[in-house]
Every structure is written in C-alpha cells, then in structure tokens.
Amino acid sequence: MRSAPDWSIQVAWWLSGIFATGAAWYFLSIKDFAFAADSVVLAILFAGVAVYLHRKKDALAAALVPNELKSDLPGDYVRRSTDSEAHVRIARHLPEMKAVVHRSSSEGWGSSVTLDMREASYDMIDFLQFAWLRLAEFYPRKHFDATDARDYVESYTRTRFAFHWAKHEPGGPGSGGTIVGVLTGGDVIRDLESLIEDTMRSLFFDNQLLDLEDWLQRWQAAGVG
C-alpha cells in the first residue's frame, strides 16, 4: 500500500475550499442557484477525497509501527539494539557478573549441607535468568513463544527442573534421596548456560561491537558449565 503524497491531500482541501467559499458564494451572489448547488457538491466531493487520502496515509503509518508498539507497553519495557555501544555493554560484561555470583555460590556448593548446596544453585539460576532476560531485550517484545520474556524463561526453568528431577529418580518419586535436588540444580544451571550461549551466538555472531569468541571464553571460564 502506497502512501498518499502530502501535496495531493493539500490540493484536495484547496479545491474543496475554493468551491465551498469561492464559487458557491459567487454564484449565490449572482443568483445562479444551479451552479451554486454544483459548487457545494464539488466542495463536499473534494473534502471526501481529502479525508480518504488522510485515512490512507494514516493506515500506512500504522502498518509500519512494529507490533510490539501497537499496545500499551509496561513501564519497565526495554528494547536494546546490537548496533548501540551503550546497549551492548551490559552483554559484554555478563561473564564478569557471572564470576562474582559463581564465587558466592561456590561457598554453598563447598559445604556439606545439602540445603546450602541447593540454595547456592538457586542463586546461580536466578542470575542466569537475569542474564538471559538482558539478552531478550535485544528482541521484540513477546518474541519468544508469543509471551513475555520473563514468563518464558521461568516456564523454561520449571520445565527443566521437572525433567531433571524425574531423570534422577528412575525408581519413582523420592527414590533418589536428598542429593537429587543438588544434581537437578546443576543440570538446570547447564541448561540455562546453554540457552544464554545460543542466544549470544545468534545476536553477536557477526557484530563489530562484541568479540563473540572472547566472550564465550570468558563466560565459560567464569565457572559452573
């Protein structure tokens, strides 16, 4: 659909004005009522053309608006660009953030208390969800499975927990003992790490602002996976 040029809309309104105020009043002044009536009809006709062209122009403008912007956006909505140094910066430094969380979680993993080990895994999982959500901001809103990114990653995490927990209990629920929670946490961490790495490869495989191979090396060196 092509947009109506501005000049055509202006001409339509100009002609409508000419017939409405010029010709109509002129013919009324000389008592030529037939021509006056014709002038009114033409004024209405050109006004209708102008309105039609306006609507066509507005329809095209609306069609060019991304779907993510056609509805009210949440107050915390962020859309990043891989072409923006300011936006790429947070992705570039995710490995350093991961290293800090890993050091903290390592204290829990190194304990002999199962509950502490599980809590340490939950801390790392929370960070990995945070990291993926920052990367999701480089995509359109509701891009993943037509749902909010936070809902998507939380659903993904719950699904992976359910799978790995069942995997570690081949004898049925409760057959794996308390260590199952620790093993499951580690598996979910690796799943989220893989999700993040795959997303990074898709976003920055040929990007001048971020060295993908260096990023992957730093990310994997930060621990866990």
C-alpha positions, 0 to 999 in steps of 0.5 A: 500500500502506497502512501498518499503524497502530502501535496495531493491531500493539500490540493484536495482541501484547496479545491474543496475550499475554493468551491465551498467559499469561492464559487458557491458564494459567487454564484449565490451572489449572482443568483445562479442557484444551479451552479451554486448547488454544483459548487457545494457538491464539488466542495463536499466531493473534494473534502471526501477525497481529502479525508480518504487520502488522510485515512490512507496515509494514516493506515500506512503509518500504522502498518509500519509501527512494529507490533510490539508498539501497537499496545500499551507497553509496561513501564519497565519495557526495554528494547536494546539494539546490537548496533548501540555501544551503550546497549551492548555493554551490559552483554559484554560484561555478563561473564564478569557478573557471572564470576562474582555470583559463581564465587558466592555460590561456590561457598554453598556448593563447598559445604556439606549441607545439602540445603546450602548446596541447593540454595547456592544453585538457586542463586546461580539460576536466578542470575542466569535468568537475569542474564538471559532476560538482558539478552531478550531485550535485544528482541521484540517484545513477546518474541519468544513463544508469543509471551513475555520474556520473563514468563518464558524463561521461568516456564523454561526453568520449571520445565527443566527442573521437572525433567531433571528431577524425574531423570534422577529418580528412575525408581519413582518419586523420592527414590533418589534421596536428598542429593537429587535436588543438588544434581537437578540444580546443576543440570538446570544451571547447564541448561540455562548456560546453554540457552544464554550461549545460543542466544549470544551466538545468534545476536553477536555472531557477526557484530563489530561491537562484541568479540563473540569468541572472547566472550564465550571464553570468558563466560565459560571460564567464569565457572559452573558449565 
